Amino acid sequence: MAKKKRTISPLYVHDRPKSTVSEKFRGIRSNIMFSSAEKEVQSLLITSEKPGSGKSTISANIAATYAQAGYKTLIIDGDMRKPTQHYIFDLPNNSGLSNLIINKSTYGESIKETKVENLAILTAGPTPPNPSELIASNHFNGIYNELLNDYDFIVIDTPPVNTVTDAQVYAQTIQNCALVIDAEKNNKNEVKKAKDLINKAGGKLMGAILNKTAIDKSSSYYYYYGDE
């Protein structure tokens, strides 16, 4: 019988806090914190221009760095089409955001504590037939505003903005956005399109996170830069 291959956890900042990658995520956290002099950033929508850019891993690690800094943090898996966060945190997804929006579950049933201290997760829940309609509902807006009162910082992992409309719909409510770009494989026009879609939806693109910009072959590095 073949041995099960050991997988490496994508939660770098929790499992390998002294690594270079973890330090890069703490740098991202600092850039977000200092990005606005007028009002503290309390939530961040994270999307990408295409699938496979690594946005879910980046979302989880940014949330974890905030939790490690003492912030009561919540990560929401806003991708009700292809949810990922419950895999990253090794938690069930039988109840989550989709159930909560249609009043089929409670906050207590849908929000789960993670292995990271100060970090809770609202998983995506069962896949609904109409994710964008649920996101656009007044009930989701009410849920989001109630969660803002309960948490110091919220990260929302959303589907790629060029693929489906969900990220644009989220951006109408959660205005601070970051775009994850695959530094190895990207199309300049597709990145520009993603930026334009976020802006048209009323989102504020705070910056981009370049993923897979490994200086050496042993690890990946992440950068955050402001968008003027």
C-alpha positions as CSV (number, residue, x, y, z in Angstrom):
1,M,0.0,0.0,0.0
2,A,1.4,3.4,-1.0
3,K,2.1,5.9,1.7
4,K,-0.1,9.0,1.6
5,K,1.9,11.9,0.4
6,R,2.4,14.5,3.1
7,T,1.0,17.9,2.1
8,I,2.5,21.2,3.1
9,S,0.2,23.5,4.9
10,P,-0.4,26.8,3.0
11,L,-0.7,28.6,6.4
12,Y,2.9,29.8,6.3
13,V,2.5,32.5,9.0
14,H,1.1,30.0,11.5
15,D,3.2,27.0,10.7
16,R,6.5,28.7,9.8
17,P,6.3,32.2,11.5
18,K,10.0,32.8,11.2
19,S,10.2,32.1,7.4
20,T,10.9,34.8,4.8
21,V,7.4,34.2,3.3
22,S,5.8,34.9,6.7
23,E,7.8,38.1,7.0
24,K,6.5,39.2,3.6
25,F,2.9,38.7,4.8
26,R,3.6,40.8,7.8
27,G,4.8,43.5,5.4
28,I,1.6,43.3,3.5
29,R,-0.3,43.7,6.8
30,S,1.7,46.8,7.6
31,N,1.1,48.3,4.1
32,I,-2.7,47.7,4.5
33,M,-2.6,49.3,8.0
34,F,-0.8,52.4,6.7
35,S,-2.7,52.7,3.5
36,S,-5.3,55.1,4.8
37,A,-4.6,58.1,7.1
38,E,-8.2,59.1,7.5
39,K,-9.9,55.8,8.5
40,E,-8.6,52.5,9.7
41,V,-9.1,49.7,7.1
42,Q,-11.4,47.3,8.7
43,S,-12.1,44.9,5.8
44,L,-10.4,43.8,2.6
45,L,-11.8,42.1,-0.4
46,I,-9.2,39.9,-2.2
47,T,-9.7,38.8,-5.8
48,S,-7.6,38.0,-8.9
49,E,-7.8,38.4,-12.6
50,K,-7.8,34.7,-13.2
51,P,-8.1,31.3,-11.4
52,G,-5.0,29.7,-10.0
53,S,-3.3,33.0,-8.9
54,G,-3.1,31.8,-5.2
55,K,-5.6,34.4,-3.8
56,S,-7.1,32.0,-1.3
57,T,-3.8,31.1,0.2
58,I,-2.9,34.8,0.4
59,S,-6.3,35.7,1.9
60,A,-5.8,33.0,4.6
61,N,-2.3,34.2,5.5
62,I,-3.2,37.9,5.6
63,A,-6.1,37.1,8.0
64,A,-3.7,35.0,10.1
65,T,-1.2,37.9,10.4
66,Y,-3.9,40.2,11.6
67,A,-5.0,37.6,14.2
68,Q,-1.3,37.2,15.3
69,A,-1.2,41.0,15.9
70,G,-4.0,40.7,18.4
71,Y,-6.9,41.7,16.1
72,K,-10.1,39.8,16.4
73,T,-10.2,38.6,12.8
74,L,-12.7,36.9,10.5
75,I,-12.0,35.4,7.1
76,I,-15.1,34.9,4.9
77,D,-15.0,32.5,2.0
78,G,-17.0,34.5,-0.4
79,D,-16.4,32.0,-3.3
80,M,-19.7,30.1,-3.1
81,R,-18.9,28.5,-6.5
82,K,-15.5,26.9,-5.7
83,P,-14.9,27.3,-2.0
84,T,-11.3,26.7,-0.7
85,Q,-10.9,28.1,2.8
86,H,-12.5,25.1,4.6
87,Y,-9.7,23.0,3.0
88,I,-7.0,25.4,4.1
89,F,-8.2,25.4,7.7
90,D,-9.4,21.7,7.6
91,L,-12.9,22.5,8.7
92,P,-16.4,21.3,7.6
93,N,-18.4,23.3,5.1
94,N,-21.8,22.0,5.8
95,S,-23.0,25.4,7.1
96,G,-21.7,28.8,6.0
97,L,-22.3,32.0,4.2
98,S,-24.9,30.7,1.8
99,N,-27.1,29.2,4.6
100,L,-26.7,32.4,6.6
101,I,-27.9,34.6,3.8
102,I,-31.1,32.6,3.3
103,N,-31.8,32.2,7.1
104,K,-31.1,28.5,7.2
105,S,-28.4,28.7,9.8
106,T,-27.3,31.0,12.7
107,Y,-24.0,32.9,13.2
108,G,-23.0,30.3,15.8
109,E,-23.5,27.4,13.4
110,S,-21.8,29.1,10.4
111,I,-18.8,30.8,12.0
112,K,-16.1,28.5,13.3
113,E,-12.9,29.0,15.3
114,T,-9.7,28.1,13.6
115,K,-6.4,26.7,14.9
116,V,-5.0,30.3,14.7
117,E,-5.7,32.2,17.9
118,N,-8.0,35.3,17.3
119,L,-9.0,34.0,13.8
120,A,-12.5,32.7,13.0
121,I,-13.9,31.6,9.6
122,L,-17.2,31.9,7.9
123,T,-17.0,29.2,5.3
124,A,-18.9,29.4,2.0
125,G,-21.5,26.8,2.8
126,P,-23.3,24.6,0.2
127,T,-23.1,25.9,-3.3
128,P,-26.3,27.8,-4.2
129,P,-27.7,28.2,-7.8
130,N,-27.5,32.0,-7.7
131,P,-24.4,33.2,-5.7
132,S,-24.4,36.7,-7.2
133,E,-28.1,37.3,-6.3
134,L,-27.4,36.2,-2.7
135,I,-24.4,38.6,-2.5
136,A,-26.5,41.5,-3.9
137,S,-29.2,40.9,-1.3
138,N,-30.0,43.3,1.5
139,H,-29.6,40.4,3.9
140,F,-25.9,40.0,3.0
141,N,-25.4,43.7,3.5
142,G,-26.9,43.4,6.9
143,I,-24.8,40.4,7.8
144,Y,-21.6,42.1,6.7
145,N,-22.4,45.3,8.7
146,E,-23.2,43.2,11.8
147,L,-19.9,41.3,11.5
148,L,-18.0,44.6,11.2
149,N,-19.3,45.4,14.7
150,D,-18.1,42.0,16.0
151,Y,-14.6,41.8,14.4
152,D,-11.6,44.2,14.2
153,F,-10.7,43.0,10.7
154,I,-12.4,41.0,8.0
155,V,-10.9,39.4,4.9
156,I,-13.2,38.3,2.1
157,D,-11.9,35.8,-0.4
158,T,-13.8,36.2,-3.6
159,P,-13.9,34.5,-7.1
160,P,-11.7,35.9,-9.9
161,V,-13.2,39.2,-11.0
162,N,-12.8,38.5,-14.8
163,T,-14.5,35.2,-14.6
164,V,-17.8,35.9,-12.8
165,T,-19.6,39.0,-11.4
166,D,-19.4,38.0,-7.8
167,A,-16.3,40.0,-6.9
168,Q,-17.8,43.2,-8.5
169,V,-21.0,42.7,-6.5
170,Y,-19.0,42.2,-3.2
171,A,-17.0,45.4,-4.1
172,Q,-20.2,47.5,-4.0
173,T,-20.4,46.7,-0.2
174,I,-16.8,45.9,0.7
175,Q,-14.9,48.7,-1.0
176,N,-11.3,48.2,-0.1
177,C,-9.9,45.7,-2.6
178,A,-6.6,44.0,-3.3
179,L,-5.8,42.2,-6.6
180,V,-3.6,39.1,-6.6
181,I,-1.5,38.7,-9.7
182,D,0.4,35.6,-10.8
183,A,3.8,37.1,-11.5
184,E,4.9,34.2,-13.7
185,K,1.8,33.9,-15.9
186,N,-0.3,37.0,-16.4
187,N,-1.8,39.0,-19.3
188,K,-1.4,42.8,-19.0
189,N,-4.8,43.4,-20.7
190,E,-6.5,41.0,-18.3
191,V,-4.9,42.7,-15.3
192,K,-6.1,46.1,-16.6
193,K,-9.6,44.6,-17.2
194,A,-9.7,43.4,-13.6
195,K,-8.7,46.8,-12.3
196,D,-11.3,48.5,-14.5
197,L,-14.1,46.1,-13.3
198,I,-13.3,46.7,-9.7
199,N,-13.3,50.5,-10.2
200,K,-16.6,50.4,-12.2
201,A,-18.2,48.5,-9.3
202,G,-17.3,51.2,-6.9
203,G,-14.4,49.3,-5.3
204,K,-11.2,51.0,-4.1
205,L,-8.2,49.1,-5.4
206,M,-5.7,49.6,-2.7
207,G,-2.9,47.7,-4.4
208,A,-1.8,44.4,-5.9
209,I,-0.1,41.4,-4.4
210,L,2.4,39.7,-6.7
211,N,2.4,36.0,-6.2
212,K,5.0,33.4,-7.3
213,T,7.8,35.9,-7.6
214,A,10.3,33.5,-6.1
215,I,13.9,34.8,-6.0
216,D,15.1,31.4,-5.3
217,K,13.5,28.0,-6.1
218,S,12.8,27.1,-2.5
219,S,10.0,29.5,-1.7
220,S,7.5,32.0,-3.0
221,Y,7.5,35.7,-2.1
222,Y,4.7,38.1,-1.9
223,Y,4.7,41.9,-2.3
224,Y,2.1,44.6,-1.8
225,Y,2.3,48.0,-3.4
226,G,-0.1,50.9,-3.3
227,D,-2.2,51.8,-6.3
228,E,-2.1,55.5,-7.1
